Amino acid sequence: MPKHKPKRSSPSLDMTAMCDVAFLLLTFFILTAKAKPQETVTVDTPSSISEAKLPEVGTLTILVSKEGNVYLDPAGAPARRALIATMNTQYNMGLSTAEQNKFVNMGSFGAPSGDFKRMLSAEGPERAKMSTGIPIDTVDINKSELASWLHQARLAQFNYKKEAISEGKNPDEVKEYAIVVKADKDTPFSAIEKVINTLTDINLNKFNLITSQEGDPNKSE
């Protein structure tokens, strides 16, 4: 009696469920993602052959434009919230709670304390126009607004770290600020020198300079 051969057919796989999962994940990421705050100033960094990597989290970035204006960008909402509350009291800025929350969610900033409230109220090009940089006084460090911002930012992050550890968080997950200087390649050296002098005057002798990567001519391909 001849053997009966079963009819062969191509295997099929229903992808409907997988497509549904993919679209659900896509929708989730779209709804939960936050747009990166617009930078107050565009900085085109100089190039170097350094291969040292910057810290990925916990940075306090000092931006210096090609005009020599200085801006700050401290990472982390808790530290920024404590920072603006302290500076609002120290310089009598008169910021409301809503304006302080706006500061927490913005990117880099830079304006004299007297213009800070109007700068926060402005939007787009008008805000950029009013962001003339944080004043520096290298003669009297007690009158330097940049020194005050840096000192209070580091203190805010230090207090946040201490509070987080007391609540049982891993100390390695909450770090003190790493100071990062990001200057434009056309920035006058005198402006960078003022920033460095301010850092050393408040005993910040360890900081990183951001550069663009270029090939090392001493290394063979």
C-alpha positions as a Markdown table, in Angstrom:
| # | Residue | x | y | z |
|---|---|---|---|---|
| 1 | Met | 0.0 | 0.0 | 0.0 |
| 2 | Pro | 1.6 | 3.3 | -1.0 |
| 3 | Lys | 2.5 | 5.8 | 1.7 |
| 4 | His | 0.3 | 9.0 | 1.9 |
| 5 | Lys | 2.4 | 12.1 | 1.7 |
| 6 | Pro | 0.9 | 15.1 | 3.6 |
| 7 | Lys | 0.5 | 18.2 | 1.6 |
| 8 | Arg | 3.2 | 20.7 | 2.3 |
| 9 | Ser | 2.4 | 24.3 | 2.9 |
| 10 | Ser | 4.5 | 27.3 | 3.7 |
| 11 | Pro | 4.5 | 28.2 | 7.4 |
| 12 | Ser | 2.8 | 31.4 | 8.4 |
| 13 | Leu | 3.2 | 33.7 | 11.3 |
| 14 | Asp | 0.6 | 36.2 | 12.5 |
| 15 | Met | 2.5 | 39.5 | 13.1 |
| 16 | Thr | -0.6 | 41.4 | 14.2 |
| 17 | Ala | 0.2 | 41.2 | 17.9 |
| 18 | Met | 3.8 | 42.2 | 17.4 |
| 19 | Cys | 2.8 | 45.3 | 15.3 |
| 20 | Asp | 0.4 | 46.3 | 18.1 |
| 21 | Val | 3.2 | 46.1 | 20.6 |
| 22 | Ala | 5.6 | 48.1 | 18.4 |
| 23 | Phe | 3.0 | 50.9 | 17.9 |
| 24 | Leu | 2.2 | 50.9 | 21.7 |
| 25 | Leu | 5.9 | 51.3 | 22.5 |
| 26 | Leu | 6.3 | 54.0 | 19.9 |
| 27 | Thr | 3.3 | 55.9 | 21.2 |
| 28 | Phe | 4.6 | 55.6 | 24.8 |
| 29 | Phe | 8.0 | 57.1 | 23.9 |
| 30 | Ile | 6.5 | 59.9 | 21.9 |
| 31 | Leu | 4.2 | 60.9 | 24.7 |
| 32 | Thr | 6.8 | 60.6 | 27.5 |
| 33 | Ala | 9.8 | 62.1 | 25.7 |
| 34 | Lys | 10.9 | 65.6 | 26.6 |
| 35 | Ala | 12.3 | 68.0 | 24.0 |
| 36 | Lys | 15.8 | 69.2 | 24.7 |
| 37 | Pro | 15.7 | 72.9 | 25.8 |
| 38 | Gln | 16.9 | 75.3 | 23.2 |
| 39 | Glu | 20.4 | 76.4 | 23.9 |
| 40 | Thr | 20.8 | 80.1 | 24.8 |
| 41 | Val | 24.1 | 80.3 | 22.9 |
| 42 | Thr | 25.7 | 78.2 | 20.2 |
| 43 | Val | 29.3 | 77.3 | 20.9 |
| 44 | Asp | 31.6 | 75.9 | 18.3 |
| 45 | Thr | 34.4 | 74.2 | 20.3 |
| 46 | Pro | 38.0 | 74.0 | 19.2 |
| 47 | Ser | 39.5 | 70.7 | 18.2 |
| 48 | Ser | 42.1 | 68.6 | 20.0 |
| 49 | Ile | 43.5 | 65.1 | 20.1 |
| 50 | Ser | 42.4 | 64.4 | 23.7 |
| 51 | Glu | 40.5 | 61.2 | 24.2 |
| 52 | Ala | 39.4 | 61.8 | 27.8 |
| 53 | Lys | 35.7 | 61.3 | 28.2 |
| 54 | Leu | 33.5 | 63.7 | 30.1 |
| 55 | Pro | 31.1 | 62.6 | 32.9 |
| 56 | Glu | 27.8 | 61.6 | 31.5 |
| 57 | Val | 25.8 | 62.9 | 34.5 |
| 58 | Gly | 26.2 | 65.5 | 37.2 |
| 59 | Thr | 27.8 | 68.3 | 35.2 |
| 60 | Leu | 27.9 | 72.0 | 35.8 |
| 61 | Thr | 28.6 | 73.4 | 32.4 |
| 62 | Ile | 30.1 | 76.9 | 31.9 |
| 63 | Leu | 29.5 | 78.1 | 28.3 |
| 64 | Val | 31.6 | 81.0 | 26.9 |
| 65 | Ser | 30.4 | 82.5 | 23.7 |
| 66 | Lys | 32.7 | 84.0 | 21.0 |
| 67 | Glu | 31.7 | 87.4 | 22.3 |
| 68 | Gly | 33.0 | 86.5 | 25.7 |
| 69 | Asn | 29.6 | 86.2 | 27.4 |
| 70 | Val | 29.3 | 83.5 | 30.1 |
| 71 | Tyr | 26.3 | 81.2 | 30.6 |
| 72 | Leu | 25.6 | 78.3 | 33.0 |
| 73 | Asp | 23.8 | 75.0 | 32.6 |
| 74 | Pro | 23.6 | 73.0 | 35.9 |
| 75 | Ala | 22.2 | 69.5 | 35.5 |
| 76 | Gly | 19.4 | 68.0 | 37.6 |
| 77 | Ala | 16.0 | 69.5 | 38.6 |
| 78 | Pro | 16.4 | 69.2 | 42.4 |
| 79 | Ala | 19.7 | 71.2 | 42.4 |
| 80 | Arg | 18.3 | 73.8 | 40.0 |
| 81 | Arg | 15.2 | 74.3 | 42.1 |
| 82 | Ala | 17.2 | 74.9 | 45.3 |
| 83 | Leu | 19.7 | 77.1 | 43.3 |
| 84 | Ile | 17.1 | 79.5 | 41.9 |
| 85 | Ala | 15.4 | 79.8 | 45.3 |
| 86 | Thr | 18.6 | 80.8 | 47.0 |
| 87 | Met | 19.7 | 83.2 | 44.2 |
| 88 | Asn | 16.2 | 84.7 | 44.1 |
| 89 | Thr | 16.5 | 85.6 | 47.8 |
| 90 | Gln | 20.2 | 86.7 | 47.6 |
| 91 | Tyr | 19.6 | 89.1 | 44.7 |
| 92 | Asn | 16.0 | 90.1 | 45.4 |
| 93 | Met | 14.9 | 89.0 | 41.9 |
| 94 | Gly | 11.2 | 88.8 | 42.9 |
| 95 | Leu | 10.6 | 85.6 | 41.0 |
| 96 | Ser | 7.3 | 83.8 | 41.5 |
| 97 | Thr | 7.0 | 80.1 | 42.0 |
| 98 | Ala | 5.9 | 79.7 | 38.4 |
| 99 | Glu | 8.9 | 81.6 | 37.2 |
| 100 | Gln | 11.2 | 79.5 | 39.3 |
| 101 | Asn | 9.7 | 76.3 | 37.9 |
| 102 | Lys | 10.3 | 77.7 | 34.4 |
| 103 | Phe | 14.0 | 78.2 | 35.3 |
| 104 | Val | 14.2 | 74.5 | 36.5 |
| 105 | Asn | 13.0 | 73.3 | 33.1 |
| 106 | Met | 15.0 | 75.6 | 30.8 |
| 107 | Gly | 18.5 | 74.9 | 29.5 |
| 108 | Ser | 21.5 | 77.2 | 29.8 |
| 109 | Phe | 21.0 | 80.7 | 31.1 |
| 110 | Gly | 22.9 | 83.9 | 31.5 |
| 111 | Ala | 21.7 | 87.4 | 32.5 |
| 112 | Pro | 22.4 | 89.9 | 35.2 |
| 113 | Ser | 20.3 | 89.5 | 38.3 |
| 114 | Gly | 18.5 | 92.7 | 37.6 |
| 115 | Asp | 17.3 | 91.4 | 34.2 |
| 116 | Phe | 16.7 | 87.8 | 35.2 |
| 117 | Lys | 12.9 | 88.2 | 35.8 |
| 118 | Arg | 12.4 | 89.8 | 32.4 |
| 119 | Met | 14.6 | 87.2 | 30.8 |
| 120 | Leu | 12.5 | 84.4 | 32.2 |
| 121 | Ser | 9.3 | 86.1 | 31.0 |
| 122 | Ala | 10.6 | 86.5 | 27.4 |
| 123 | Glu | 10.4 | 83.8 | 24.8 |
| 124 | Gly | 12.4 | 82.7 | 21.7 |
| 125 | Pro | 14.5 | 85.5 | 20.0 |
| 126 | Glu | 13.6 | 88.0 | 22.7 |
| 127 | Arg | 14.9 | 85.8 | 25.5 |
| 128 | Ala | 18.1 | 85.2 | 23.5 |
| 129 | Lys | 18.5 | 89.0 | 23.1 |
| 130 | Met | 18.2 | 89.6 | 26.8 |
| 131 | Ser | 20.6 | 86.7 | 27.7 |
| 132 | Thr | 23.7 | 88.9 | 27.7 |
| 133 | Gly | 25.7 | 86.7 | 30.1 |
| 134 | Ile | 26.4 | 86.5 | 33.8 |
| 135 | Pro | 28.5 | 89.4 | 35.1 |
| 136 | Ile | 32.0 | 88.6 | 36.3 |
| 137 | Asp | 34.1 | 90.7 | 38.7 |
| 138 | Thr | 37.6 | 89.4 | 39.0 |
| 139 | Val | 38.7 | 92.4 | 41.2 |
| 140 | Asp | 36.3 | 91.7 | 44.0 |
| 141 | Ile | 35.1 | 88.1 | 44.1 |
| 142 | Asn | 32.3 | 89.0 | 46.5 |
| 143 | Lys | 30.7 | 91.1 | 43.8 |
| 144 | Ser | 31.0 | 88.5 | 41.0 |
| 145 | Glu | 27.6 | 87.1 | 40.1 |
| 146 | Leu | 29.3 | 84.2 | 38.3 |
| 147 | Ala | 31.1 | 83.2 | 41.5 |
| 148 | Ser | 27.8 | 83.3 | 43.4 |
| 149 | Trp | 26.0 | 81.2 | 40.8 |
| 150 | Leu | 28.8 | 78.6 | 40.8 |
| 151 | His | 29.1 | 78.5 | 44.6 |
| 152 | Gln | 25.4 | 78.1 | 45.2 |
| 153 | Ala | 24.9 | 75.6 | 42.4 |
| 154 | Arg | 27.6 | 73.3 | 43.9 |
| 155 | Leu | 26.1 | 73.8 | 47.4 |
| 156 | Ala | 22.7 | 72.9 | 46.1 |
| 157 | Gln | 23.9 | 69.7 | 44.5 |
| 158 | Phe | 26.0 | 68.8 | 47.6 |
| 159 | Asn | 22.9 | 69.2 | 49.8 |
| 160 | Tyr | 20.8 | 67.1 | 47.4 |
| 161 | Lys | 23.4 | 64.3 | 47.4 |
| 162 | Lys | 23.5 | 64.4 | 51.2 |
| 163 | Glu | 19.7 | 64.2 | 51.4 |
| 164 | Ala | 19.5 | 61.4 | 48.8 |
| 165 | Ile | 22.0 | 59.3 | 50.7 |
| 166 | Ser | 20.1 | 59.8 | 53.9 |
| 167 | Glu | 17.0 | 58.4 | 52.1 |
| 168 | Gly | 18.9 | 55.3 | 51.3 |
| 169 | Lys | 20.0 | 56.0 | 47.7 |
| 170 | Asn | 23.2 | 54.7 | 46.2 |
| 171 | Pro | 25.9 | 57.3 | 46.7 |
| 172 | Asp | 27.3 | 56.4 | 43.2 |
| 173 | Glu | 24.0 | 57.5 | 41.6 |
| 174 | Val | 24.1 | 61.0 | 43.0 |
| 175 | Lys | 27.4 | 62.8 | 42.4 |
| 176 | Glu | 28.7 | 66.2 | 43.2 |
| 177 | Tyr | 29.0 | 68.5 | 40.2 |
| 178 | Ala | 31.9 | 68.0 | 37.7 |
| 179 | Ile | 32.8 | 71.5 | 36.4 |
| 180 | Val | 32.9 | 71.7 | 32.6 |
| 181 | Val | 34.0 | 74.7 | 30.5 |
| 182 | Lys | 32.8 | 74.9 | 27.0 |
| 183 | Ala | 34.2 | 77.8 | 25.1 |
| 184 | Asp | 33.9 | 78.8 | 21.4 |
| 185 | Lys | 37.0 | 78.4 | 19.3 |
| 186 | Asp | 36.8 | 82.2 | 18.5 |
| 187 | Thr | 36.4 | 83.2 | 22.2 |
| 188 | Pro | 39.0 | 85.8 | 23.3 |
| 189 | Phe | 41.5 | 84.3 | 25.7 |
| 190 | Ser | 40.9 | 87.2 | 28.1 |
| 191 | Ala | 37.3 | 86.0 | 28.6 |
| 192 | Ile | 38.4 | 82.4 | 29.3 |
| 193 | Glu | 41.0 | 83.7 | 31.7 |
| 194 | Lys | 38.3 | 85.5 | 33.7 |
| 195 | Val | 36.3 | 82.3 | 34.0 |
| 196 | Ile | 39.4 | 80.3 | 35.1 |
| 197 | Asn | 40.4 | 83.1 | 37.6 |
| 198 | Thr | 36.8 | 83.0 | 39.0 |
| 199 | Leu | 37.0 | 79.2 | 39.4 |
| 200 | Thr | 40.4 | 79.4 | 41.2 |
| 201 | Asp | 39.2 | 82.2 | 43.4 |
| 202 | Ile | 36.4 | 80.0 | 44.8 |
| 203 | Asn | 38.8 | 77.1 | 45.2 |
| 204 | Leu | 37.6 | 75.2 | 42.1 |
| 205 | Asn | 40.9 | 74.0 | 40.7 |
| 206 | Lys | 39.7 | 70.9 | 38.9 |
| 207 | Phe | 37.6 | 71.3 | 35.8 |
| 208 | Asn | 37.3 | 69.9 | 32.2 |
| 209 | Leu | 37.6 | 71.8 | 28.9 |
| 210 | Ile | 35.3 | 70.5 | 26.1 |
| 211 | Thr | 36.9 | 70.2 | 22.7 |
| 212 | Ser | 36.0 | 68.5 | 19.4 |
| 213 | Gln | 37.8 | 65.3 | 18.5 |
| 214 | Glu | 40.4 | 65.4 | 15.8 |
| 215 | Gly | 42.8 | 62.7 | 14.6 |
| 216 | Asp | 46.2 | 62.3 | 16.3 |
| 217 | Pro | 48.9 | 62.9 | 13.7 |
| 218 | Asn | 51.3 | 60.8 | 15.8 |
| 219 | Lys | 49.2 | 57.7 | 15.5 |
| 220 | Ser | 49.4 | 55.5 | 12.4 |
| 221 | Glu | 46.2 | 54.3 | 10.8 |
